[in-house]
Amino acid sequence: MRIFFRRKEYPEGSPDGCSPERHHSHLGIFSPVSSPSESEVLQDFKKLCELDAIYIRSKRLESLDDVPFVVNEIREGTIVLLDISRLNDGKEQGHLELKRIIERIRGETRGFGAEIALVNDNCVIVTPSFVRF
C-alpha cells in the first residue's frame, strides 16, 4: 500500500523539465494545500464583521403559504427551524404536501446558497449560505 502514497522525486535536471509543483496541478481538490493569501483573509474578516447578529426563527409549517416567510428569512441571513409534525403525521396527503413545500423552499432559496436538512422526524432546518453542517 505504501507505493500508492509515495511521492515521486524529481531530480533538478528531469528529462521532461517539469517541477514537482506542476505535477500536482492535475490533482484538483487533492492538490497540496496552500496558505490563503492576505486578500482572502481580509475578505473572510469583512464577511464576519458584516454579520452583527445571527437570528434563529421557528415556524410551524401549515401550507404552501408559509414558503414566502421562510424565503424572506433566509434572504435576511436568519436560520429557520421548521416544525413539520402536522404534515408528517403518516398520512399520504400530508406527506405529499410536505414534499411539495420542501421542494418549493429548496427551489426558491437555491440562488441564496441555502442548505436544508432534516433534524429529526418533526423538524427541518434551513440555513443561509454562511452556515455549514
Kinemage of the C-alpha trace (Angstrom):
@kinemage 1
@onewidth
@group {chain A} dominant
@subgroup {mainchain}
@vectorlist {calphas} color= white
{ca met a 1} P 0.000 0.000 0.000
{ca arg a 2} L 2.844 2.423 0.607
{ca ile a 3} L 3.592 2.686 -3.089
{ca phe a 4} L 0.255 4.432 -3.624
{ca phe a 5} L 1.197 7.234 -1.261
{ca arg a 6} L 4.868 7.608 -2.114
{ca arg a 7} L 5.680 10.859 -3.868
{ca lys a 8} L 7.818 10.700 -6.919
{ca glu a 9} L 11.121 12.524 -6.539
{ca tyr a 10} L 12.167 14.695 -9.450
{ca pro a 11} L 15.812 15.497 -9.905
{ca glu a 12} L 16.681 19.072 -10.833
{ca gly a 13} L 17.570 18.018 -14.350
{ca ser a 14} L 14.490 15.898 -15.012
{ca pro a 15} L 14.100 14.911 -18.649
{ca asp a 16} L 10.649 16.468 -19.049
{ca gly a 17} L 11.711 19.769 -17.427
{ca cys a 18} L 8.706 19.825 -15.098
{ca ser a 19} L 8.840 20.824 -11.482
{ca pro a 20} L 7.049 18.807 -8.775
{ca glu a 21} L 4.527 21.648 -8.318
{ca arg a 22} L 3.452 21.353 -11.924
{ca his a 23} L 2.718 17.641 -11.495
{ca his a 24} L 0.339 18.357 -8.573
{ca ser a 25} L -1.865 20.720 -10.580
{ca his a 26} L -3.891 17.872 -12.053
{ca leu a 27} L -4.899 16.562 -8.605
{ca gly a 28} L -7.773 19.045 -8.217
{ca ile a 29} L -9.123 19.034 -4.669
{ca phe a 30} L -6.357 16.643 -3.608
{ca ser a 31} L -3.582 19.034 -4.574
{ca pro a 32} L -1.369 20.295 -1.742
{ca val a 33} L -2.990 22.997 0.346
{ca ser a 34} L -1.508 26.429 0.016
{ca ser a 35} L -1.864 29.065 2.677
{ca pro a 36} L -4.563 31.666 1.997
{ca ser a 37} L -3.447 34.986 0.656
{ca glu a 38} L -3.807 38.159 2.678
{ca ser a 39} L -6.679 39.354 0.494
{ca glu a 40} L -8.641 36.136 1.139
{ca val a 41} L -8.130 36.526 4.877
{ca leu a 42} L -9.335 40.149 4.712
{ca gln a 43} L -12.408 39.122 2.705
{ca asp a 44} L -13.301 36.485 5.290
{ca phe a 45} L -12.811 39.028 8.079
{ca lys a 46} L -15.094 41.526 6.306
{ca lys a 47} L -17.779 38.867 5.923
{ca leu a 48} L -17.609 38.108 9.636
{ca cys a 49} L -17.832 41.807 10.518
{ca glu a 50} L -20.952 42.183 8.388
{ca leu a 51} L -22.688 39.535 10.465
{ca asp a 52} L -23.626 41.581 13.510
{ca ala a 53} L -26.117 39.070 14.822
{ca ile a 54} L -27.421 35.778 13.574
{ca tyr a 55} L -31.032 35.076 14.408
{ca ile a 56} L -32.846 31.770 14.617
{ca arg a 57} L -36.585 31.688 13.912
{ca ser a 58} L -39.006 28.837 14.286
{ca lys a 59} L -42.159 28.282 12.287
{ca arg a 60} L -44.823 25.593 12.189
{ca leu a 61} L -45.377 24.575 8.564
{ca glu a 62} L -49.069 24.557 7.724
{ca ser a 63} L -49.251 25.042 3.943
{ca leu a 64} L -47.562 26.493 0.858
{ca asp a 65} L -48.476 29.950 2.202
{ca asp a 66} L -45.565 29.635 4.684
{ca val a 67} L -42.919 29.428 1.931
{ca pro a 68} L -42.518 33.221 1.409
{ca phe a 69} L -41.828 33.665 5.143
{ca val a 70} L -39.009 31.087 5.009
{ca val a 71} L -37.531 32.564 1.819
{ca asn a 72} L -37.511 36.097 3.266
{ca glu a 73} L -35.858 34.939 6.487
{ca ile a 74} L -33.128 33.102 4.564
{ca arg a 75} L -32.588 36.171 2.376
{ca glu a 76} L -32.011 38.210 5.557
{ca gly a 77} L -29.482 35.663 6.892
{ca thr a 78} L -31.704 34.052 9.515
{ca ile a 79} L -31.587 30.355 10.395
{ca val a 80} L -35.084 28.841 10.265
{ca leu a 81} L -36.301 25.792 12.197
{ca leu a 82} L -39.483 24.369 10.703
{ca asp a 83} L -41.889 22.240 12.731
{ca ile a 84} L -43.249 19.653 10.299
{ca ser a 85} L -45.111 17.483 12.827
{ca arg a 86} L -48.568 18.435 11.486
{ca leu a 87} L -47.649 17.464 7.928
{ca asn a 88} L -45.522 14.442 8.881
{ca asp a 89} L -48.350 12.557 10.576
{ca gly a 90} L -48.109 9.394 8.478
{ca lys a 91} L -50.958 10.240 6.117
{ca glu a 92} L -50.225 10.199 2.405
{ca gln a 93} L -51.855 13.593 1.741
{ca gly a 94} L -49.768 15.341 4.445
{ca his a 95} L -46.599 13.674 3.209
{ca leu a 96} L -47.177 14.835 -0.377
{ca glu a 97} L -47.906 18.388 0.779
{ca leu a 98} L -44.761 18.398 2.936
{ca lys a 99} L -42.692 17.175 -0.002
{ca arg a 100} L -44.157 19.917 -2.219
{ca ile a 101} L -43.405 22.603 0.399
{ca ile a 102} L -39.804 21.445 0.917
{ca glu a 103} L -39.173 21.354 -2.834
{ca arg a 104} L -40.590 24.870 -3.217
{ca ile a 105} L -38.371 26.154 -0.388
{ca arg a 106} L -35.342 24.420 -1.905
{ca gly a 107} L -36.062 25.870 -5.345
{ca glu a 108} L -36.612 29.430 -4.160
{ca thr a 109} L -33.581 29.501 -1.840
{ca arg a 110} L -31.154 27.768 -4.225
{ca gly a 111} L -29.959 31.148 -5.515
{ca phe a 112} L -29.012 32.180 -1.983
{ca gly a 113} L -26.941 29.023 -1.403
{ca ala a 114} L -29.233 27.828 1.396
{ca glu a 115} L -28.946 24.366 2.918
{ca ile a 116} L -31.903 22.240 4.061
{ca ala a 117} L -31.559 19.309 6.450
{ca leu a 118} L -33.834 17.074 8.480
{ca val a 119} L -33.038 17.448 12.201
{ca asn a 120} L -35.460 14.762 13.403
{ca asp a 121} L -38.860 13.392 12.355
{ca asn a 122} L -40.598 16.628 13.332
{ca cys a 123} L -38.061 19.350 12.494
{ca val a 124} L -36.290 20.670 9.393
{ca ile a 125} L -33.556 23.315 9.466
{ca val a 126} L -32.976 25.793 6.650
{ca thr a 127} L -29.720 27.738 6.849
{ca pro a 128} L -28.198 30.607 4.841
{ca ser a 129} L -25.078 30.083 2.744
{ca phe a 130} L -22.622 31.039 5.507
{ca val a 131} L -23.757 28.176 7.776
{ca arg a 132} L -22.286 24.745 7.063
{ca phe a 133} L -23.203 21.434 8.628
